[in-house]
Amino acid sequence: MNNTKDFLNQIGIGEVDSTFQSDKTFKDGGQFRFEVPGIQSPKTMKTLLDEAQNQNIVIHRVTQTKGIMLLSDEEIIEMVDLAKEYGCELFLAVGPRATYDTSATVHTKEGSRIGYRLRGYDNLIYAIEDVKRAVGFGVRGILLYDEGLLYVLNQMRIKGELPKNLHFKMSAHTGHGNPASAKLLESIGLDSLNPVRDLQIDMLASIRNAIDIPIDLHTENPKSTGGFIRHYEVPKFIEVASPVYLKTGGSVAANHNWDTTEKEAIARIKQVKLVERMIKRYAPDAVMSPKDSNDLAIPE
């Protein structure tokens, strides 16, 4: 095993122990940011951001998960305007995925392992068009579910077909949970990685040791993905994995693509407040990115 460990270390995948601490931060010096996923509509987004202001809570990123193709032009424009006015990132998910096309396999127990990846050439084209549509309205954050799509979109970004400041985030639903996978994704242009939700602290440390991009970590989860809540582990998340986006409010939803109501949006802000309390009590020296950070993927 030592030979294998030596080789992994040579390619930037080193072993970590229980004393590991991350010394990496966002460009603004922050160690953590707050993200609220599963906000599917302008109405819910407005309620969420209004409540955040009422509670003096900073939200750095809002993520829509159902897909760009399911939003009207007017809805995208309104969400972009809300993000710009508040000063937060807006990430929209790519729409065409295996669960949305004609696949029968994906709806079976075995086929579910396909996840939300793309099937065939045409769906790759449709996904790219979905991204170009959102970008045309000023969106600068895209949630991806397919590694091949990431490769193509990054090539488009490099060649000027897409904006240089467009950020790509990979969903936990792609199933990545080890440092080698994380390093591969970073190497093909990923800006933010959401690993699988149930990784232990030492597993997160090994991923952080291998990559520099932010890691997006669920502090809680919908019932469909286990329903477990990790609030007490958040200080450790920051310690070993910073810079991190703390994905909070998921326990309010029943599943990944849940249509969050306005009432539930307010409940999500309460969950953020509970996580913030954990940080202040158990990691008082942890540094949060400022609300007006200049490296946020705020819409244009």
Secondary structure, DSSP 8 states (H G I E B T S, - for coil): -HHHHHHHHHTT-----TT-------TTS-SEEEEE----SHHHHHHHHHHHHHTT----EEE--S-GGGS-HHHHHHHHHHHHHHT-EEEEE----GGGSS-SGGGSTTGGGGTT---HHHHHHHHHHHHHHHHHTT--EEEE--HHHHHHHHHHHHTTSS-TT-EEEE-GGG---SHHHHHHHHHTT-SEE---TT--HHHHHHHHHH--S-EEEESB--GGGT--B-GGGHHHHHHHH-SEEEE--GGGSSSTT----HHHHHHHHHHHHHHHHHHHHH-TT--B--TT-TTS----
